[in-house]
Amino acid sequence: MELAVQGERWQLRREHLAWIPAGILHEMAFDEPGELISVYADTALRPPGDSWHRPRTLKAEALAGALMTHLADTALADGRRHHVRRLLADLLADSPAQHDAVALPGDPRARAVASSLLAHPADQRSLAMWALSLGVSSKTLARAFVADTGSSFREWRVRARLHAAARMLAGGGEVQHVARAVGYESVSSFIAAFKVRFGTTPARYRLEVAPTITSEDRPRGRRP
C-alpha cells in the first residue's frame, strides 16, 4: 500500500506497521487487493520518547500482528480490549524501526520517475536518460532523490526493485522469474542483494509470507 503523511509518501509491505500519532492527516491507497487493520487507542498509551510524536514505520512482529487481529474482533469485551491494547503498546515501545519502506520524492519530476520505476522495476534507463526525457538536468533529479528520500537515485532504485520483488514473492512468484522481472540479469546477484536488504533469501521469504504455496511448490533438496 501507499501511505501519504506529512508531505511524505511511503510504499509499505505486509511486514510493516505504520505508527501515526493522533491528529495527523494521512491518506492510504492499496496497490493491490489487501486487508487493513487499524488500531486506535488513547494517547495515554503512547510509548515515551519524542520519536513517537511523529509518523514512523515499525517491524510487524508476529505477536503484535496477532494482537491487532485479536482487536479486530468486534465481540471482544471492553476489559479484554483494554488489556490487549496495553500489551500491544508495550510491544510497540520495543519494536525496531523498519527503515526499508520506500519513500517517494516530493519533486513532481522525480516523483514521475519513481512512480514509473515502481510500476516497471526492470526499466534500465539511467538518470541521464530520465532527465533527457523530462527536459531537466540529471543533477536536478539527483538532488531531488537525495533531498526527499535520503538516498541517491541508484540506491533508491535498488530499494524499489527489492520492494517490488518482495511483493511478487509474497504472491508466490518463482525466484528466477522475479529476479528478471525486477531488472536483475543474474539470479545470484538478486539473491545476494535481497539477503542484504531483508536478512533472508528470496526462497525462504517466499515460503514464509506467501499463504497459497503448497508442499508441492516448495523447493526440493536442500533448504534455502
C-alpha angles and dihedrals in degrees: 000000000000120000122195115195134154094351094310130105123206131189107217134191133206093272093060128094115200116213112202117178119225117280098023115126115229141164129211132196131178119227090199138003111303147138126254124203115194119191118197122193140168113277088238086076092058110123115247121262138071093263090070091062091070134052116273140162122241136192111263103233115200095245093047089051091049091050091051090051089049091052089054088067104105091201092063112123117244094242093051091045090055093051092048091051091051091050091048091050090051091051093047091052088066097036114119118241112256105223098178097084107123110244117207122220119253094214105096094224094049088043089056090054092047094048092049092050092049089053093042107025093171091065105124099193114136123233089255091056091049090049091051092051091050096043096240135108121269088234090060092054092043092053091048093054093049094044096046103033105023090235136093117249091257093050092045093051092052090051092048092049093050090045089054090046091054090053092049093047090049086056091055099262118162115250095238092050093046092050091057093041092059096045106268115135091186117059091199091055089050092050091049093049092046092051092051090051101042104020093239139069121267091244093054092044089053092052093048100048108025104090096192099056111115130201089264089060095054118106113260124230121015118023117246 
